[in-house]
Amino acid sequence: LCQLRPTKWINDKIVNMYTQLIGEHAAHGETSQDIIVFNSYLWNLIGTWRDKHNYDPEHFPLRHSKRKIALLQSHLIVIPINAKKSHWYVIAMNLREKTSIMYTSLWSYNISYQQVEIAYCQAEVDMTSWRDIALWQENGCDCGVFAAQYLESLSQDLLMFEFTQQNIPYIRHRMIWEIGYHK
């Protein structure tokens, strides 16, 4: 939890603890929509699949799991990504609206990373007619906190985010409490 001190980089462990809390809230009906939140290690799984099998759906890591059924029945699929261990962002795929949205703190971030997530989902869901929407914010050192709050906001079906850069110190303290007390 020391990673949540001001100006500290948030690692996968912190983000995954937070996604686990959101997933537990969703499983108990405490979120306002049917959501699946993957942990940040999915990115590595997809990268391995891409490199070894050239996007072949037959070799996709979750292809034969029960998770595929849940994916097709959910409203929102959310994936936090620690790209190259240098930047956090979130991909949200809304199955009802047929949109894929990338939430990132760097306006110039390389969109090609999004293509890997799209390839993953196309192995699971037909996304040929979907549109992409990119939303940006202005901050680099707090991108992990922003990513965690995007996850939280999306799980509550909030279309407008109710936090800004000025809220980040408070949000870091709140995240320490939420993770520490498993709330």
Secondary structure as the mmCIF struct_conf table of DSSP 4:
data_model
#
loop_
_struct_conf.conf_type_id
_struct_conf.id
_struct_conf.beg_label_comp_id
_struct_conf.beg_label_asym_id
_struct_conf.beg_label_seq_id
_struct_conf.end_label_comp_id
_struct_conf.end_label_asym_id
_struct_conf.end_label_seq_id
HELX_RH_3T_P HELX_RH_3T_P1 CYS A 2 LEU A 4
BEND BEND1 ARG A 5 ARG A 5
TURN_TY1_P TURN_TY1_P1 PRO A 6 THR A 7
HELX_LH_PP_P HELX_LH_PP_P1 LYS A 8 ILE A 10
HELX_RH_AL_P HELX_RH_AL_P1 ASP A 12 ALA A 27
TURN_TY1_P TURN_TY1_P2 HIS A 28 GLY A 29
BEND BEND2 THR A 31 GLN A 33
STRN STRN1 ILE A 35 VAL A 37
TURN_TY1_P TURN_TY1_P3 SER A 40 TYR A 41
HELX_RH_AL_P HELX_RH_AL_P2 LEU A 42 HIS A 53
TURN_TY1_P TURN_TY1_P4 ASN A 54 TYR A 55
HELX_RH_3T_P HELX_RH_3T_P2 PRO A 57 HIS A 59
TURN_TY1_P TURN_TY1_P5 PRO A 61 HIS A 64
BEND BEND3 SER A 65 SER A 65
TURN_TY1_P TURN_TY1_P6 LYS A 66 LYS A 66
HELX_RH_AL_P HELX_RH_AL_P3 ARG A 67 GLN A 73
BEND BEND4 HIS A 75 HIS A 75
STRN STRN2 LEU A 76 ALA A 83
TURN_TY1_P TURN_TY1_P7 LYS A 84 SER A 86
STRN STRN3 HIS A 87 ASN A 94
TURN_TY1_P TURN_TY1_P8 LEU A 95 LYS A 98
STRN STRN4 THR A 99 THR A 104
BEND BEND5 SER A 105 SER A 105
TURN_TY1_P TURN_TY1_P9 TRP A 107 SER A 108
TURN_TY1_P TURN_TY1_P10 ILE A 111 ILE A 111
HELX_RH_AL_P HELX_RH_AL_P4 SER A 112 GLU A 124
BEND BEND6 VAL A 125 VAL A 125
TURN_TY1_P TURN_TY1_P11 THR A 128 SER A 129
STRN STRN5 ARG A 131 TRP A 136
BEND BEND7 GLU A 138 GLU A 138
BEND BEND8 GLY A 140 GLY A 140
TURN_TY1_P TURN_TY1_P12 CYS A 141 ASP A 142
HELX_RH_AL_P HELX_RH_AL_P5 CYS A 143 SER A 155
TURN_TY1_P TURN_TY1_P13 GLN A 156 ASP A 157
BEND BEND9 LEU A 159 MET A 160
HELX_RH_3T_P HELX_RH_3T_P3 GLN A 165 ASN A 167
HELX_RH_AL_P HELX_RH_AL_P6 ILE A 168 GLY A 180
TURN_TY1_P TURN_TY1_P14 TYR A 181 HIS A 182
#
